[in-house]
Amino acid sequence: MYINIKVYLHSKGTKFLQSGSFPVPNSDYKKDPDWAGAVAAYGWIQQIKNNYAASADFRID
């Protein structure tokens, strides 16, 4: 199963949308869809922070 995630990034006075589609094991999703989605989202957001967080005013919505 795949889940879609969209976040807005704010940096240096600019706002832009970033989205992605991520695999989630069916068994995990059936047990607790919120948790499975949160795990996938957390990993992806950590990657974004590592790539874009150089700006002091950076934030993710």
PDB file of N, CA, C and O in Angstrom, chain B, residues numbered from 101:
ATOM      1  N   MET B 101       0.839  -1.167   0.000  1.00  0.00           N
ATOM      2  CA  MET B 101       0.000   0.000   0.000  1.00  0.00           C
ATOM      3  C   MET B 101       0.890   1.238   0.000  1.00  0.00           C
ATOM      4  O   MET B 101       1.976   1.227   0.578  1.00  0.00           O
ATOM      5  N   TYR B 102       0.434   2.288  -0.640  1.00  0.00           N
ATOM      6  CA  TYR B 102       1.149   3.559  -0.671  1.00  0.00           C
ATOM      7  C   TYR B 102       0.300   4.642  -0.020  1.00  0.00           C
ATOM      8  O   TYR B 102      -0.924   4.652  -0.150  1.00  0.00           O
ATOM      9  N   ILE B 103       0.957   5.541   0.671  1.00  0.00           N
ATOM     10  CA  ILE B 103       0.272   6.712   1.209  1.00  0.00           C
ATOM     11  C   ILE B 103       0.874   7.955   0.564  1.00  0.00           C
ATOM     12  O   ILE B 103       2.048   7.970   0.193  1.00  0.00           O
ATOM     13  N   ASN B 104       0.069   8.978   0.437  1.00  0.00           N
ATOM     14  CA  ASN B 104       0.515  10.253  -0.126  1.00  0.00           C
ATOM     15  C   ASN B 104       0.622  11.271   0.995  1.00  0.00           C
ATOM     16  O   ASN B 104      -0.261  11.378   1.846  1.00  0.00           O
ATOM     17  N   ILE B 105       1.721  12.019   0.979  1.00  0.00           N
ATOM     18  CA  ILE B 105       1.959  13.027   2.000  1.00  0.00           C
ATOM     19  C   ILE B 105       2.270  14.351   1.306  1.00  0.00           C
ATOM     20  O   ILE B 105       3.042  14.388   0.348  1.00  0.00           O
ATOM     21  N   LYS B 106       1.670  15.435   1.789  1.00  0.00           N
ATOM     22  CA  LYS B 106       1.938  16.780   1.277  1.00  0.00           C
ATOM     23  C   LYS B 106       2.269  17.672   2.461  1.00  0.00           C
ATOM     24  O   LYS B 106       1.582  17.644   3.482  1.00  0.00           O
ATOM     25  N   VAL B 107       3.317  18.457   2.319  1.00  0.00           N
ATOM     26  CA  VAL B 107       3.699  19.420   3.348  1.00  0.00           C
ATOM     27  C   VAL B 107       4.047  20.744   2.678  1.00  0.00           C
ATOM     28  O   VAL B 107       4.477  20.778   1.525  1.00  0.00           O
ATOM     29  N   TYR B 108       3.856  21.826   3.416  1.00  0.00           N
ATOM     30  CA  TYR B 108       4.297  23.138   2.963  1.00  0.00           C
ATOM     31  C   TYR B 108       5.581  23.484   3.682  1.00  0.00           C
ATOM     32  O   TYR B 108       5.671  23.370   4.904  1.00  0.00           O
ATOM     33  N   LEU B 109       6.577  23.908   2.917  1.00  0.00           N
ATOM     34  CA  LEU B 109       7.867  24.320   3.450  1.00  0.00           C
ATOM     35  C   LEU B 109       7.959  25.836   3.364  1.00  0.00           C
ATOM     36  O   LEU B 109       7.559  26.433   2.364  1.00  0.00           O
ATOM     37  N   HIS B 110       8.479  26.449   4.399  1.00  0.00           N
ATOM     38  CA  HIS B 110       8.673  27.899   4.438  1.00  0.00           C
ATOM     39  C   HIS B 110      10.161  28.154   4.675  1.00  0.00           C
ATOM     40  O   HIS B 110      10.750  27.652   5.632  1.00  0.00           O
ATOM     41  N   SER B 111      10.744  28.935   3.793  1.00  0.00           N
ATOM     42  CA  SER B 111      12.158  29.259   3.930  1.00  0.00           C
ATOM     43  C   SER B 111      12.456  30.564   3.204  1.00  0.00           C
ATOM     44  O   SER B 111      12.070  30.751   2.050  1.00  0.00           O
ATOM     45  N   LYS B 112      13.137  31.448   3.885  1.00  0.00           N
ATOM     46  CA  LYS B 112      13.564  32.727   3.297  1.00  0.00           C
ATOM     47  C   LYS B 112      12.394  33.486   2.670  1.00  0.00           C
ATOM     48  O   LYS B 112      12.518  34.048   1.582  1.00  0.00           O
ATOM     49  N   GLY B 113      11.256  33.495   3.371  1.00  0.00           N
ATOM     50  CA  GLY B 113      10.100  34.231   2.889  1.00  0.00           C
ATOM     51  C   GLY B 113       9.330  33.562   1.770  1.00  0.00           C
ATOM     52  O   GLY B 113       8.405  34.160   1.220  1.00  0.00           O
ATOM     53  N   THR B 114       9.683  32.349   1.422  1.00  0.00           N
ATOM     54  CA  THR B 114       9.019  31.636   0.339  1.00  0.00           C
ATOM     55  C   THR B 114       8.300  30.421   0.899  1.00  0.00           C
ATOM     56  O   THR B 114       8.807  29.735   1.786  1.00  0.00           O
ATOM     57  N   LYS B 115       7.107  30.163   0.367  1.00  0.00           N
ATOM     58  CA  LYS B 115       6.327  28.999   0.764  1.00  0.00           C
ATOM     59  C   LYS B 115       6.174  28.107  -0.460  1.00  0.00           C
ATOM     60  O   LYS B 115       5.782  28.579  -1.527  1.00  0.00           O
ATOM     61  N   PHE B 116       6.486  26.799  -0.313  1.00  0.00           N
ATOM     62  CA  PHE B 116       6.288  25.894  -1.431  1.00  0.00           C
ATOM     63  C   PHE B 116       5.818  24.538  -0.934  1.00  0.00           C
ATOM     64  O   PHE B 116       6.055  24.156   0.212  1.00  0.00           O
ATOM     65  N   LEU B 117       5.147  23.822  -1.823  1.00  0.00           N
ATOM     66  CA  LEU B 117       4.560  22.533  -1.523  1.00  0.00           C
ATOM     67  C   LEU B 117       5.519  21.423  -1.939  1.00  0.00           C
ATOM     68  O   LEU B 117       6.119  21.477  -3.013  1.00  0.00           O
ATOM     69  N   GLN B 118       5.656  20.432  -1.090  1.00  0.00           N
ATOM     70  CA  GLN B 118       6.420  19.239  -1.446  1.00  0.00           C
ATOM     71  C   GLN B 118       5.538  18.044  -1.117  1.00  0.00           C
ATOM     72  O   GLN B 118       4.915  17.999  -0.056  1.00  0.00           O
ATOM     73  N   SER B 119       5.487  17.083  -2.020  1.00  0.00           N
ATOM     74  CA  SER B 119       4.658  15.913  -1.785  1.00  0.00           C
ATOM     75  C   SER B 119       5.429  14.660  -2.179  1.00  0.00           C
ATOM     76  O   SER B 119       6.412  14.711  -2.918  1.00  0.00           O
ATOM     77  N   GLY B 120       4.949  13.543  -1.664  1.00  0.00           N
ATOM     78  CA  GLY B 120       5.583  12.273  -1.974  1.00  0.00           C
ATOM     79  C   GLY B 120       4.620  11.122  -1.741  1.00  0.00           C
ATOM     80  O   GLY B 120       3.600  11.274  -1.069  1.00  0.00           O
ATOM     81  N   SER B 121       4.956   9.979  -2.301  1.00  0.00           N
ATOM     82  CA  SER B 121       4.177   8.754  -2.145  1.00  0.00           C
ATOM     83  C   SER B 121       5.116   7.699  -1.580  1.00  0.00           C
ATOM     84  O   SER B 121       6.215   7.492  -2.094  1.00  0.00           O
ATOM     85  N   PHE B 122       4.670   7.029  -0.508  1.00  0.00           N
ATOM     86  CA  PHE B 122       5.559   6.132   0.212  1.00  0.00           C
ATOM     87  C   PHE B 122       4.907   4.792   0.477  1.00  0.00           C
ATOM     88  O   PHE B 122       3.714   4.726   0.774  1.00  0.00           O
ATOM     89  N   PRO B 123       5.688   3.713   0.372  1.00  0.00           N
ATOM     90  CA  PRO B 123       5.121   2.393   0.654  1.00  0.00           C
ATOM     91  C   PRO B 123       4.956   2.181   2.153  1.00  0.00           C
ATOM     92  O   PRO B 123       5.795   2.596   2.953  1.00  0.00           O
ATOM     93  N   VAL B 124       3.874   1.537   2.511  1.00  0.00           N
ATOM     94  CA  VAL B 124       3.603   1.152   3.892  1.00  0.00           C
ATOM     95  C   VAL B 124       3.175  -0.316   3.850  1.00  0.00           C
ATOM     96  O   VAL B 124       2.302  -0.682   3.063  1.00  0.00           O
ATOM     97  N   PRO B 125       3.782  -1.157   4.687  1.00  0.00           N
ATOM     98  CA  PRO B 125       3.367  -2.569   4.690  1.00  0.00           C
ATOM     99  C   PRO B 125       1.872  -2.716   4.995  1.00  0.00           C
ATOM    100  O   PRO B 125       1.352  -2.087   5.917  1.00  0.00           O
ATOM    101  N   ASN B 126       1.193  -3.551   4.211  1.00  0.00           N
ATOM    102  CA  ASN B 126      -0.251  -3.745   4.393  1.00  0.00           C
ATOM    103  C   ASN B 126      -0.594  -4.203   5.799  1.00  0.00           C
ATOM    104  O   ASN B 126      -1.582  -3.749   6.374  1.00  0.00           O
ATOM    105  N   SER B 127       0.208  -5.091   6.355  1.00  0.00           N
ATOM    106  CA  SER B 127      -0.085  -5.616   7.693  1.00  0.00           C
ATOM    107  C   SER B 127      -0.015  -4.504   8.743  1.00  0.00           C
ATOM    108  O   SER B 127      -0.845  -4.455   9.651  1.00  0.00           O
ATOM    109  N   ASP B 128       0.973  -3.611   8.622  1.00  0.00           N
ATOM    110  CA  ASP B 128       1.083  -2.489   9.560  1.00  0.00           C
ATOM    111  C   ASP B 128      -0.100  -1.536   9.402  1.00  0.00           C
ATOM    112  O   ASP B 128      -0.649  -1.042  10.387  1.00  0.00           O
ATOM    113  N   TYR B 129      -0.484  -1.287   8.154  1.00  0.00           N
ATOM    114  CA  TYR B 129      -1.579  -0.360   7.897  1.00  0.00           C
ATOM    115  C   TYR B 129      -2.901  -0.903   8.438  1.00  0.00           C
ATOM    116  O   TYR B 129      -3.711  -0.156   8.989  1.00  0.00           O
ATOM    117  N   LYS B 130      -3.110  -2.206   8.275  1.00  0.00           N
ATOM    118  CA  LYS B 130      -4.358  -2.805   8.769  1.00  0.00           C
ATOM    119  C   LYS B 130      -4.428  -2.771  10.294  1.00  0.00           C
ATOM    120  O   LYS B 130      -5.509  -2.607  10.858  1.00  0.00           O
ATOM    121  N   LYS B 131      -3.285  -2.923  10.966  1.00  0.00           N
ATOM    122  CA  LYS B 131      -3.259  -2.892  12.430  1.00  0.00           C
ATOM    123  C   LYS B 131      -3.539  -1.490  12.960  1.00  0.00           C
ATOM    124  O   LYS B 131      -4.362  -1.305  13.857  1.00  0.00           O
ATOM    125  N   ASP B 132      -2.845  -0.508  12.394  1.00  0.00           N
ATOM    126  CA  ASP B 132      -2.987   0.873  12.873  1.00  0.00           C
ATOM    127  C   ASP B 132      -2.589   1.831  11.755  1.00  0.00           C
ATOM    128  O   ASP B 132      -1.413   2.172  11.630  1.00  0.00           O
ATOM    129  N   PRO B 133      -3.551   2.273  10.938  1.00  0.00           N
ATOM    130  CA  PRO B 133      -3.223   3.129   9.795  1.00  0.00           C
ATOM    131  C   PRO B 133      -2.576   4.449  10.186  1.00  0.00           C
ATOM    132  O   PRO B 133      -1.700   4.940   9.473  1.00  0.00           O
ATOM    133  N   ASP B 134      -2.991   5.031  11.305  1.00  0.00           N
ATOM    134  CA  ASP B 134      -2.395   6.303  11.728  1.00  0.00           C
ATOM    135  C   ASP B 134      -0.925   6.132  12.069  1.00  0.00           C
ATOM    136  O   ASP B 134      -0.092   6.951  11.682  1.00  0.00           O
ATOM    137  N   TRP B 135      -0.608   5.074  12.789  1.00  0.00           N
ATOM    138  CA  TRP B 135       0.790   4.826  13.180  1.00  0.00           C
ATOM    139  C   TRP B 135       1.655   4.539  11.951  1.00  0.00           C
ATOM    140  O   TRP B 135       2.756   5.079  11.834  1.00  0.00           O
ATOM    141  N   ALA B 136       1.178   3.711  11.051  1.00  0.00           N
ATOM    142  CA  ALA B 136       1.939   3.372   9.842  1.00  0.00           C
ATOM    143  C   ALA B 136       2.208   4.627   9.012  1.00  0.00           C
ATOM    144  O   ALA B 136       3.312   4.813   8.500  1.00  0.00           O
ATOM    145  N   GLY B 137       1.203   5.478   8.883  1.00  0.00           N
ATOM    146  CA  GLY B 137       1.387   6.730   8.154  1.00  0.00           C
ATOM    147  C   GLY B 137       2.345   7.667   8.859  1.00  0.00           C
ATOM    148  O   GLY B 137       3.153   8.339   8.218  1.00  0.00           O
ATOM    149  N   ALA B 138       2.254   7.711  10.179  1.00  0.00           N
ATOM    150  CA  ALA B 138       3.142   8.585  10.953  1.00  0.00           C
ATOM    151  C   ALA B 138       4.596   8.163  10.826  1.00  0.00           C
ATOM    152  O   ALA B 138       5.481   9.013  10.732  1.00  0.00           O
ATOM    153  N   VAL B 139       4.851   6.872  10.822  1.00  0.00           N
ATOM    154  CA  VAL B 139       6.225   6.375  10.683  1.00  0.00           C
ATOM    155  C   VAL B 139       6.803   6.781   9.319  1.00  0.00           C
ATOM    156  O   VAL B 139       7.937   7.252   9.232  1.00  0.00           O
ATOM    157  N   ALA B 140       6.015   6.593   8.264  1.00  0.00           N
ATOM    158  CA  ALA B 140       6.468   6.976   6.922  1.00  0.00           C
ATOM    159  C   ALA B 140       6.688   8.482   6.833  1.00  0.00           C
ATOM    160  O   ALA B 140       7.687   8.930   6.271  1.00  0.00           O
ATOM    161  N   ALA B 141       5.767   9.262   7.378  1.00  0.00           N
ATOM    162  CA  ALA B 141       5.873  10.722   7.335  1.00  0.00           C
ATOM    163  C   ALA B 141       7.084  11.210   8.118  1.00  0.00           C
ATOM    164  O   ALA B 141       7.796  12.105   7.662  1.00  0.00           O
ATOM    165  N   TYR B 142       7.324  10.640   9.279  1.00  0.00           N
ATOM    166  CA  TYR B 142       8.454  11.062  10.109  1.00  0.00           C
ATOM    167  C   TYR B 142       9.780  10.873   9.376  1.00  0.00           C
ATOM    168  O   TYR B 142      10.617  11.775   9.364  1.00  0.00           O
ATOM    169  N   GLY B 143       9.970   9.720   8.774  1.00  0.00           N
ATOM    170  CA  GLY B 143      11.211   9.463   8.035  1.00  0.00           C
ATOM    171  C   GLY B 143      11.402  10.453   6.897  1.00  0.00           C
ATOM    172  O   GLY B 143      12.505  10.955   6.682  1.00  0.00           O
ATOM    173  N   TRP B 144      10.339  10.731   6.177  1.00  0.00           N
ATOM    174  CA  TRP B 144      10.424  11.654   5.045  1.00  0.00           C
ATOM    175  C   TRP B 144      10.692  13.079   5.514  1.00  0.00           C
ATOM    176  O   TRP B 144      11.497  13.788   4.911  1.00  0.00           O
ATOM    177  N   ILE B 145      10.028  13.503   6.580  1.00  0.00           N
ATOM    178  CA  ILE B 145      10.234  14.853   7.107  1.00  0.00           C
ATOM    179  C   ILE B 145      11.652  15.025   7.635  1.00  0.00           C
ATOM    180  O   ILE B 145      12.225  16.106   7.503  1.00  0.00           O
ATOM    181  N   GLN B 146      12.223  13.999   8.224  1.00  0.00           N
ATOM    182  CA  GLN B 146      13.617  14.071   8.672  1.00  0.00           C
ATOM    183  C   GLN B 146      14.557  14.281   7.486  1.00  0.00           C
ATOM    184  O   GLN B 146      15.524  15.036   7.591  1.00  0.00           O
ATOM    185  N   GLN B 147      14.286  13.627   6.371  1.00  0.00           N
ATOM    186  CA  GLN B 147      15.096  13.827   5.162  1.00  0.00           C
ATOM    187  C   GLN B 147      14.977  15.258   4.661  1.00  0.00           C
ATOM    188  O   GLN B 147      15.976  15.865   4.277  1.00  0.00           O
ATOM    189  N   ILE B 148      13.774  15.797   4.662  1.00  0.00           N
ATOM    190  CA  ILE B 148      13.570  17.185   4.231  1.00  0.00           C
ATOM    191  C   ILE B 148      14.361  18.128   5.129  1.00  0.00           C
ATOM    192  O   ILE B 148      15.046  19.025   4.637  1.00  0.00           O
ATOM    193  N   LYS B 149      14.273  17.932   6.436  1.00  0.00           N
ATOM    194  CA  LYS B 149      14.992  18.795   7.372  1.00  0.00           C
ATOM    195  C   LYS B 149      16.494  18.748   7.117  1.00  0.00           C
ATOM    196  O   LYS B 149      17.164  19.779   7.168  1.00  0.00           O
ATOM    197  N   ASN B 150      17.020  17.573   6.845  1.00  0.00           N
ATOM    198  CA  ASN B 150      18.458  17.448   6.572  1.00  0.00           C
ATOM    199  C   ASN B 150      18.847  18.161   5.284  1.00  0.00           C
ATOM    200  O   ASN B 150      19.957  18.685   5.185  1.00  0.00           O
ATOM    201  N   ASN B 151      17.963  18.192   4.304  1.00  0.00           N
ATOM    202  CA  ASN B 151      18.277  18.800   3.013  1.00  0.00           C
ATOM    203  C   ASN B 151      18.048  20.307   2.964  1.00  0.00           C
ATOM    204  O   ASN B 151      18.780  21.015   2.272  1.00  0.00           O
ATOM    205  N   TYR B 152      17.038  20.817   3.693  1.00  0.00           N
ATOM    206  CA  TYR B 152      16.624  22.207   3.526  1.00  0.00           C
ATOM    207  C   TYR B 152      16.773  23.088   4.750  1.00  0.00           C
ATOM    208  O   TYR B 152      16.594  24.301   4.643  1.00  0.00           O
ATOM    209  N   ALA B 153      17.086  22.546   5.878  1.00  0.00           N
ATOM    210  CA  ALA B 153      17.015  23.314   7.124  1.00  0.00           C
ATOM    211  C   ALA B 153      18.205  24.249   7.372  1.00  0.00           C
ATOM    212  O   ALA B 153      18.460  24.615   8.519  1.00  0.00           O
ATOM    213  N   ALA B 154      18.921  24.634   6.348  1.00  0.00           N
ATOM    214  CA  ALA B 154      20.051  25.541   6.530  1.00  0.00           C
ATOM    215  C   ALA B 154      19.594  26.951   6.892  1.00  0.00           C
ATOM    216  O   ALA B 154      20.327  27.693   7.547  1.00  0.00           O
ATOM    217  N   SER B 155      18.404  27.319   6.475  1.00  0.00           N
ATOM    218  CA  SER B 155      17.878  28.654   6.730  1.00  0.00           C
ATOM    219  C   SER B 155      17.358  28.751   8.168  1.00  0.00           C
ATOM    220  O   SER B 155      16.735  27.817   8.672  1.00  0.00           O
ATOM    221  N   ALA B 156      17.615  29.867   8.811  1.00  0.00           N
ATOM    222  CA  ALA B 156      17.186  30.059  10.211  1.00  0.00           C
ATOM    223  C   ALA B 156      15.667  30.134  10.333  1.00  0.00           C
ATOM    224  O   ALA B 156      15.120  29.776  11.376  1.00  0.00           O
ATOM    225  N   ASP B 157      14.966  30.595   9.278  1.00  0.00           N
ATOM    226  CA  ASP B 157      13.518  30.732   9.352  1.00  0.00           C
ATOM    227  C   ASP B 157      12.778  29.536   8.754  1.00  0.00           C
ATOM    228  O   ASP B 157      11.580  29.633   8.490  1.00  0.00           O
ATOM    229  N   PHE B 158      13.452  28.431   8.539  1.00  0.00           N
ATOM    230  CA  PHE B 158      12.848  27.241   7.910  1.00  0.00           C
ATOM    231  C   PHE B 158      11.819  26.609   8.847  1.00  0.00           C
ATOM    232  O   PHE B 158      12.051  26.459  10.046  1.00  0.00           O
ATOM    233  N   ARG B 159      10.672  26.241   8.260  1.00  0.00           N
ATOM    234  CA  ARG B 159       9.676  25.472   9.008  1.00  0.00           C
ATOM    235  C   ARG B 159       8.849  24.617   8.057  1.00  0.00           C
ATOM    236  O   ARG B 159       8.765  24.893   6.860  1.00  0.00           O
ATOM    237  N   ILE B 160       8.243  23.578   8.614  1.00  0.00           N
ATOM    238  CA  ILE B 160       7.394  22.670   7.841  1.00  0.00           C
ATOM    239  C   ILE B 160       5.990  22.712   8.435  1.00  0.00           C
ATOM    240  O   ILE B 160       5.816  22.583   9.647  1.00  0.00           O
ATOM    241  N   ASP B 161       4.995  22.891   7.577  1.00  0.00           N
ATOM    242  CA  ASP B 161       3.588  22.828   8.010  1.00  0.00           C
ATOM    243  C   ASP B 161       2.989  21.539   7.476  1.00  0.00           C
ATOM    244  O   ASP B 161       1.813  21.260   7.711  1.00  0.00           O
TER     245      ASP B 161
END
